[in-house]
Amino acid sequence: MEHQLSRLGALAAVSAAVLWIAHVYSRGLGESITLGRRLTLKELLMIVRRERSIMLAAVPPVAFVELGAAGVFSNSTALALAFGIGVVTLAAQGVRYARVECLSRSATILTVGLNLLLGLTLVAVEALLAH
């Protein structure tokens, strides 16, 4: 099972990296077209920094899965911790967005719920495709 956990961690890390690269590329291409020229290295690095949250969000769940693969946690504990930190992260980002937008309490609850629904749906789709 440790091999499967390690494979799951690698799959999650690679998926996050691919998503991050796609975001950086599409944002860079869009800005280049808007500006009518190639981006400077400084401009490209600004995009890389803006999109870093994609990679940063993957670190805690992948770390828990890999710690499970290394035997630090049982398999079920590692997966529960990875899933739990992912859910907490999604909820926290929903709350952050709601605060920035000065949403009401009910709109905040709706926003957090929709963020959780979207994030968990994406995880489920990826899990189904991986099997």
C-alpha positions in Angstrom: 0.0 0.0 0.0 2.9 2.4 0.7 3.8 2.2 -3.1 0.3 3.1 -3.9 0.4 6.1 -1.5 3.7 7.2 -3.0 2.1 6.9 -6.5 -0.9 8.9 -5.3 1.4 11.7 -3.9 3.3 11.8 -7.2 0.1 12.0 -9.2 -1.2 14.8 -7.1 2.1 16.7 -7.3 2.3 16.3 -11.1 -1.3 17.3 -11.5 -0.7 20.5 -9.5 2.4 21.2 -11.5 0.6 20.7 -14.8 -2.3 23.0 -13.7 0.2 25.6 -12.5 2.2 25.5 -15.8 -1.1 25.8 -17.8 -2.1 28.8 -15.7 1.3 30.5 -16.1 1.3 29.8 -19.8 -2.2 31.0 -20.5 -1.8 34.1 -18.4 1.5 34.9 -20.0 0.2 34.4 -23.5 -2.9 36.5 -22.8 -0.8 39.4 -21.3 1.7 39.1 -24.2 -1.2 39.4 -26.7 -2.7 42.3 -24.8 0.6 44.2 -24.7 1.4 43.3 -28.3 4.9 42.1 -27.4 6.8 39.4 -25.7 6.9 39.6 -21.9 10.0 40.5 -20.1 11.5 38.1 -17.7 10.4 40.3 -14.9 6.8 40.3 -16.1 6.9 36.5 -16.5 8.2 36.1 -13.0 5.4 38.3 -11.7 2.9 35.9 -13.3 4.8 32.9 -11.8 4.5 34.5 -8.4 0.8 35.3 -8.8 0.0 31.8 -9.7 2.2 30.1 -7.1 -0.8 29.5 -4.8 -1.7 26.5 -7.1 1.6 24.8 -6.1 1.5 25.9 -2.5 -2.0 24.5 -2.0 -0.8 21.1 -3.1 2.2 20.9 -0.7 0.3 20.0 2.6 -1.9 17.2 1.1 1.0 15.7 -0.9 3.3 15.9 2.2 0.8 14.0 4.3 0.4 11.3 1.6 4.1 10.9 1.3 4.6 10.8 5.0 2.1 7.9 5.0 4.1 6.2 2.2 7.2 6.6 4.4 5.4 4.9 7.3 5.2 8.0 9.5 1.4 7.7 9.6 -0.8 4.8 8.8 -2.3 4.8 5.3 -5.7 5.7 6.5 -4.4 8.5 8.7 -2.3 9.9 5.9 -5.2 10.0 3.5 -7.6 11.5 6.2 -5.0 14.2 7.0 -4.4 15.0 3.3 -8.2 15.1 2.6 -8.8 17.2 5.7 -6.2 19.8 5.0 -7.5 20.1 1.5 -11.0 20.7 2.7 -9.8 23.2 5.3 -7.8 25.0 2.6 -10.8 25.2 0.3 -13.0 26.5 3.1 -10.4 29.1 4.1 -10.1 30.4 0.6 -13.8 30.7 0.3 -13.9 32.8 3.5 -11.0 34.9 2.3 -12.8 35.6 -0.9 -16.0 36.4 0.9 -14.2 38.9 3.2 -12.5 40.6 0.2 -16.0 41.0 -1.4 -17.6 42.0 1.9 -20.3 39.4 1.5 -23.0 38.8 4.0 -23.0 35.8 6.3 -25.4 33.9 4.1 -23.4 34.8 1.0 -20.2 33.7 2.7 -21.7 30.3 3.6 -22.9 29.9 0.1 -19.4 30.9 -1.3 -17.6 28.5 1.0 -20.1 25.7 0.1 -19.7 26.3 -3.6 -15.9 26.4 -3.3 -15.9 23.1 -1.4 -18.3 21.6 -4.0 -16.2 22.7 -6.9 -12.9 21.6 -5.3 -14.2 18.2 -4.1 -15.8 17.6 -7.5 -12.5 18.1 -9.2 -10.8 15.8 -6.8 -13.5 13.1 -7.4 -13.1 13.5 -11.2 -9.4 13.1 -11.0 -9.7 10.1 -8.7 -12.1 8.5 -11.2 -9.8 9.2 -14.1 -6.8 7.8 -12.3 -8.4 4.4 -11.8 
